[in-house]
Amino acid sequence: MEYGIIEQDKEAENLVKWFLLNSQIKENNAEIRELMKNYKEQNFRPERA
């Protein structure tokens, strides 16, 4: 990573990496929730009589 002085501070570098990873996990979870919502809407509609 190229963050200048952060490269010299391992704890700060780890914090930046954790933040980026955490953000990606949140994005992935949101995408999974949206996909599951769409799947349920398409496959579990009550049949009309």
C-alpha positions in Angstrom: 0.0 0.0 0.0 1.1 3.5 -0.6 0.0 5.8 2.2 3.3 7.5 2.8 4.0 7.6 6.6 1.4 5.0 7.3 3.7 2.4 5.7 6.1 3.0 8.6 3.3 2.5 11.2 2.2 -1.1 11.1 -0.7 -0.5 13.5 -2.0 2.3 11.3 -1.5 0.2 8.2 -3.4 -2.7 9.7 -6.3 -0.3 10.7 -6.5 1.0 7.1 -6.5 -2.6 5.7 -9.2 -3.6 8.3 -11.3 -0.6 7.4 -11.1 -1.4 3.6 -11.9 -5.1 4.2 -14.8 -4.2 6.5 -16.2 -1.9 3.9 -16.0 -4.6 1.3 -17.7 -7.1 3.5 -20.6 -4.6 4.1 -20.9 -4.1 0.4 -21.0 -7.8 -0.2 -23.6 -8.4 2.5 -25.8 -5.7 1.1 -25.5 -7.3 -2.4 -26.3 -10.7 -1.0 -29.4 -9.3 0.9 -30.6 -7.7 -2.4 -30.1 -10.9 -4.4 -32.0 -13.0 -1.7 -34.8 -10.5 -1.7 -35.1 -10.7 -5.5 -34.9 -14.5 -5.4 -37.7 -14.7 -2.8 -39.9 -12.3 -4.7 -39.5 -14.4 -7.8 -39.8 -17.9 -6.3 -42.1 -17.6 -3.3 -45.1 -15.6 -4.6 -48.3 -17.0 -3.3 -50.3 -18.6 -6.0 -53.6 -16.9 -6.9 -56.7 -19.0 -7.0 
